[in-house]
Amino acid sequence: MISTVILQAGGQGMQTIIMFGLMFVVMYFFMIRPQMKKAKDHKKMVAELKVGDKIVTTAGIHGKIVGSNDTTFLIEVEGGGKIRFDKSAISLDATKAAEPKA
């Protein structure tokens, strides 16, 4: 009698572990993996930017890259002003976004 109660409790524990494992797998494929892919794509896009490209920053500032170093871009905005931005603050390559897709 006691051994059947112990076996039933052990089966319940195993089901719980399997359920948590399945929840983690679902979370990985629907939340973690897409976020990692998005971050990788953004890093690649920033690495491909060069002087002369038009960009938009995360703050919504539009400008053209006029200089660059390891961690920052020098952006020329309308009116001739220049602002230095960290590379991680670039959100969009407006040059490629404006090109028509064939």
N, C-alpha and C positions, 0 to 999 in steps of 0.2 A: 504494500500500500504506500509506504513512504517512498520507495524507489520510483513509483510512477509519478508521484508529485514532483520529485526532483527532476525527472526526465522532462516533464511537461514545462517546468520552469526554465530548463536549459534550452528547450526549443523556442520559447518565447524570446529569450535573450538573443538567440541567433537570428531570429526574424527582425529584431530591432536593429542589430548590427547591419544586416543586409539592407534594411530600409534606409539607414543613415548613409550607407555606401552608395546606394542608388541616388539619394538626394544630392550627394556631393558630385556624382558624375553628371547629373542633369544641370546642376549649378555651374559646373566647369564648362560644359558645352554651350550653355545659353548665356552665361554672364562673363566668366573669366576669360575664356578663349577669344571671343570677339573683341573684348577690350584690349587684350594683348596685341591682336592683329591690327587694330586701329592705331595703337601707339607705335607699332613697328612701321606702318604705312606713313604716319606723320613724320617720324624720324627720317625715313627715306626721302620724303618730299622736301624737308628742310635741307637735307644734305645735297640735294640736286639743285638748289637755288643758286643763282649766280648774279653778278652785277648786271643791272639793266632789267631784271625781272620785276614785274609789278606784284605787290603783295598786299594782304590785309592782315593786320595784327588781331590778337584776341580782344583788344580794346576797341576794334572797329576802325582803326586808323589806316587809311589807304596811302600807299606811297610806292616809290621805286627804290630798289637797292642801289646805292652808289658806292658802298664800301663794305668790307667784311673782314672779320678776323676769326679766331677759333671759336669764340662763344657769342659774338654779337654781330649784328648787321647795322650799318649806317643807312638810314632811310631818308630819302628826300621827299618831303610832302609838298602839297600845293603851296605856292607862294615862295618856293625856294628854301624854306626852312629844312633843317636836317635834325633828325632825332636818332639816337642810338638805342636799339632794342636787343634784348637777349634773344637768341635763336629760338628758344622754347616759346616765345610770345608770338611767333608767326602762326597764323591759323589757316591761311589760304594763299595759294599761288594764283593770283588773279590773271597772270599771263596765260596760263594753261586753261583756266576756267573760261576765259573770253574767246578762246579758239573754237571755231565750229568743228563739230565731230563729223567725220566722213563715214 
